[in-house]
Amino acid sequence: MSNEIAEPLDVAEIGRRLREARASRNLSLDVVSAECGISPSLLSQVERGKVTPSLATLHSITQVLNIAMFDLFGSPADRPALIREGSRNVIRPPDSGGVSYELLSSGQLRNLQMIEMHLSAETGRFNHALSHAGEECLIVRRGSALIKVGTEELTLSAGDSLSYVARLPHQFRGLEDDTRLIISMTPPAF
């Protein structure tokens, strides 16, 4: 029997899971917020599901709590996890310029993560350069994208793939509407 994710979690459930992770580590709002560089008020609002955090803020909080970001969107299990298209957890960060991420792998995988990134020509631009430990490999599934890794800018078309060390700052921009990238990363960054 498979472990199927029926639908994406809401902001309140994500906040509840963050609060639970913080409490289980006996960390105060003040300590976590100071390490994240945000106000205790903002962290409290995120935990109560009153505010949708930016991707950068959510990443920072999960790093301080030592949890994977996508653990907030699924429940780890020892069984195979089937995630059907249309039932994937989706992140649409408010600061991401119209970029969205769909989780392709389950939270049970601790050493590998796969996501599908959606970009468009007009709004599909992630303006923040990401940098984290590990390695990434991506393939352009549809459309074309401008990808900057370190100081190199590369234009990739459908079917092209790219591998790189994730500690190098990397950015993505869609060059066509409905550009889609499949990204595999180890260890998980979200």
LOZANU-392678 format. One record per residue (C-alpha): x, y, z; residue number from 1. Coordinates in Angstrom, 1 decimal, m for minus. Layout:
[rec [X, Y, Z], NUM];
...
This chain:
[rec [0.0, 0.0, 0.0], 1];
[rec [1.3, 3.4, m0.9], 2];
[rec [1.5, 6.5, 1.3], 3];
[rec [m0.3, 9.0, m0.9], 4];
[rec [m0.4, 12.7, m0.2], 5];
[rec [m4.0, 13.8, m0.9], 6];
[rec [m3.6, 17.6, m1.0], 7];
[rec [m1.3, 20.4, m0.1], 8];
[rec [m1.1, 21.6, 3.5], 9];
[rec [m2.3, 25.0, 4.4], 10];
[rec [m0.4, 27.8, 6.0], 11];
[rec [m1.9, 27.1, 9.5], 12];
[rec [m0.6, 23.5, 9.4], 13];
[rec [2.9, 24.6, 8.3], 14];
[rec [2.9, 27.1, 11.2], 15];
[rec [1.7, 24.4, 13.6], 16];
[rec [4.6, 22.1, 12.5], 17];
[rec [7.1, 24.9, 12.9], 18];
[rec [5.8, 25.6, 16.4], 19];
[rec [5.9, 21.9, 17.3], 20];
[rec [9.5, 21.6, 16.0], 21];
[rec [10.6, 24.7, 18.0], 22];
[rec [8.9, 23.5, 21.2], 23];
[rec [10.4, 20.0, 20.9], 24];
[rec [13.8, 21.6, 20.9], 25];
[rec [12.9, 23.8, 23.9], 26];
[rec [13.7, 27.0, 21.9], 27];
[rec [12.0, 30.3, 22.6], 28];
[rec [10.5, 32.6, 19.9], 29];
[rec [13.2, 35.1, 20.9], 30];
[rec [16.1, 32.6, 20.3], 31];
[rec [14.8, 31.3, 17.0], 32];
[rec [13.9, 34.7, 15.6], 33];
[rec [17.2, 36.2, 16.6], 34];
[rec [19.1, 33.4, 14.8], 35];
[rec [16.9, 33.9, 11.7], 36];
[rec [17.2, 37.6, 11.7], 37];
[rec [13.4, 38.2, 12.0], 38];
[rec [11.2, 39.6, 14.7], 39];
[rec [9.6, 37.4, 17.3], 40];
[rec [6.3, 38.9, 16.2], 41];
[rec [6.8, 37.7, 12.7], 42];
[rec [7.8, 34.2, 13.8], 43];
[rec [4.7, 34.0, 16.1], 44];
[rec [2.5, 35.1, 13.1], 45];
[rec [4.0, 32.4, 10.9], 46];
[rec [3.5, 29.8, 13.6], 47];
[rec [m0.1, 30.8, 14.0], 48];
[rec [m0.7, 30.7, 10.3], 49];
[rec [m1.5, 34.4, 10.1], 50];
[rec [1.4, 35.2, 7.6], 51];
[rec [2.8, 33.3, 4.7], 52];
[rec [6.6, 33.5, 5.1], 53];
[rec [9.0, 34.2, 2.2], 54];
[rec [11.0, 31.3, 0.9], 55];
[rec [14.1, 32.8, 2.4], 56];
[rec [12.5, 33.2, 5.9], 57];
[rec [11.0, 29.7, 5.8], 58];
[rec [14.5, 28.3, 4.8], 59];
[rec [16.1, 30.2, 7.6], 60];
[rec [13.7, 29.0, 10.2], 61];
[rec [14.0, 25.4, 9.1], 62];
[rec [17.8, 25.7, 9.2], 63];
[rec [17.8, 27.0, 12.8], 64];
[rec [15.4, 24.2, 13.8], 65];
[rec [17.5, 21.6, 11.9], 66];
[rec [14.5, 20.3, 9.8], 67];
[rec [14.0, 20.0, 6.1], 68];
[rec [11.6, 22.6, 4.7], 69];
[rec [9.6, 20.0, 2.8], 70];
[rec [9.1, 18.0, 6.1], 71];
[rec [6.5, 20.7, 6.7], 72];
[rec [4.5, 19.4, 3.8], 73];
[rec [4.4, 15.7, 4.3], 74];
[rec [4.9, 13.0, 6.9], 75];
[rec [8.0, 10.8, 6.8], 76];
[rec [7.2, 7.1, 6.6], 77];
[rec [9.0, 3.8, 6.2], 78];
[rec [6.9, 2.8, 3.2], 79];
[rec [7.1, 3.9, m0.4], 80];
[rec [5.4, 7.3, m0.9], 81];
[rec [3.3, 7.8, m4.0], 82];
[rec [2.7, 11.4, m4.8], 83];
[rec [0.3, 11.8, m7.7], 84];
[rec [0.5, 14.6, m10.2], 85];
[rec [m2.1, 17.2, m9.2], 86];
[rec [m1.7, 16.2, m5.5], 87];
[rec [1.9, 17.5, m5.0], 88];
[rec [2.7, 20.0, m2.3], 89];
[rec [3.3, 23.4, m3.9], 90];
[rec [5.2, 26.4, m2.6], 91];
[rec [4.6, 29.8, m4.1], 92];
[rec [6.8, 32.1, m2.1], 93];
[rec [5.6, 35.7, m2.1], 94];
[rec [9.1, 37.0, m2.8], 95];
[rec [9.9, 34.6, m5.6], 96];
[rec [8.8, 36.6, m8.6], 97];
[rec [6.1, 34.1, m9.7], 98];
[rec [8.2, 31.0, m9.3], 99];
[rec [6.6, 27.9, m7.8], 100];
[rec [8.0, 24.6, m6.6], 101];
[rec [6.3, 21.2, m6.5], 102];
[rec [7.7, 18.5, m4.3], 103];
[rec [8.3, 15.3, m6.3], 104];
[rec [10.0, 13.4, m3.5], 105];
[rec [8.6, 12.6, m0.1], 106];
[rec [9.9, 14.0, 3.2], 107];
[rec [11.1, 10.5, 4.2], 108];
[rec [14.1, 10.8, 1.9], 109];
[rec [16.9, 12.4, 4.0], 110];
[rec [19.7, 12.4, 1.4], 111];
[rec [17.9, 13.3, m1.8], 112];
[rec [15.2, 15.7, m2.8], 113];
[rec [13.5, 16.3, m6.1], 114];
[rec [11.4, 19.3, m7.0], 115];
[rec [9.7, 20.7, m10.2], 116];
[rec [10.2, 24.4, m10.6], 117];
[rec [7.7, 26.4, m12.7], 118];
[rec [8.9, 29.6, m14.4], 119];
[rec [7.3, 31.9, m17.0], 120];
[rec [8.8, 34.4, m19.3], 121];
[rec [7.3, 37.5, m17.6], 122];
[rec [7.2, 36.6, m14.0], 123];
[rec [9.3, 33.5, m13.7], 124];
[rec [12.5, 34.9, m12.2], 125];
[rec [13.9, 34.0, m8.9], 126];
[rec [15.8, 37.1, m8.0], 127];
[rec [17.6, 35.7, m5.0], 128];
[rec [20.8, 33.7, m5.5], 129];
[rec [20.5, 30.5, m3.6], 130];
[rec [23.6, 28.9, m2.0], 131];
[rec [23.7, 25.8, 0.2], 132];
[rec [25.7, 22.7, 0.9], 133];
[rec [25.5, 19.8, m1.5], 134];
[rec [25.1, 19.1, m5.2], 135];
[rec [22.3, 19.7, m7.7], 136];
[rec [21.4, 18.3, m11.1], 137];
[rec [18.6, 19.7, m13.2], 138];
[rec [16.9, 19.0, m16.5], 139];
[rec [14.7, 21.4, m18.5], 140];
[rec [11.5, 19.5, m18.9], 141];
[rec [9.7, 22.2, m20.9], 142];
[rec [10.6, 25.6, m22.3], 143];
[rec [13.9, 27.2, m21.8], 144];
[rec [15.7, 29.0, m19.0], 145];
[rec [18.6, 31.2, m18.2], 146];
[rec [20.5, 29.7, m15.3], 147];
[rec [23.3, 31.5, m13.5], 148];
[rec [25.7, 29.4, m11.5], 149];
[rec [28.6, 31.4, m9.9], 150];
[rec [29.7, 33.8, m12.6], 151];
[rec [28.5, 31.7, m15.5], 152];
[rec [25.2, 32.3, m17.3], 153];
[rec [23.9, 29.4, m19.3], 154];
[rec [20.8, 29.1, m21.6], 155];
[rec [19.2, 25.7, m21.4], 156];
[rec [16.4, 24.3, m23.6], 157];
[rec [14.1, 21.4, m23.2], 158];
[rec [16.1, 18.2, m22.7], 159];
[rec [19.3, 20.0, m21.6], 160];
[rec [20.7, 19.1, m18.1], 161];
[rec [23.1, 20.8, m15.8], 162];
[rec [25.0, 19.7, m12.7], 163];
[rec [26.7, 22.0, m10.2], 164];
[rec [28.0, 22.3, m6.7], 165];
[rec [25.2, 24.0, m4.8], 166];
[rec [27.5, 26.2, m2.7], 167];
[rec [27.9, 28.3, m5.8], 168];
[rec [25.2, 31.0, m5.9], 169];
[rec [22.6, 29.9, m8.4], 170];
[rec [19.6, 31.7, m10.0], 171];
[rec [16.9, 30.7, m12.5], 172];
[rec [14.9, 32.7, m15.0], 173];
[rec [12.3, 31.4, m17.4], 174];
[rec [12.7, 32.4, m21.1], 175];
[rec [9.4, 31.0, m22.2], 176];
[rec [5.9, 30.7, m20.6], 177];
[rec [5.4, 27.5, m18.6], 178];
[rec [9.1, 26.6, m18.4], 179];
[rec [9.6, 23.6, m16.1], 180];
[rec [12.8, 22.4, m14.5], 181];
[rec [13.2, 19.1, m12.6], 182];
[rec [15.8, 19.6, m9.9], 183];
[rec [17.5, 16.9, m7.8], 184];
[rec [19.5, 17.9, m4.8], 185];
[rec [21.5, 16.2, m2.2], 186];
[rec [21.3, 16.7, 0.6], 187];
[rec [17.8, 18.3, 0.6], 188];
[rec [17.9, 22.1, 0.8], 189];
[rec [14.2, 22.8, 1.4], 190];
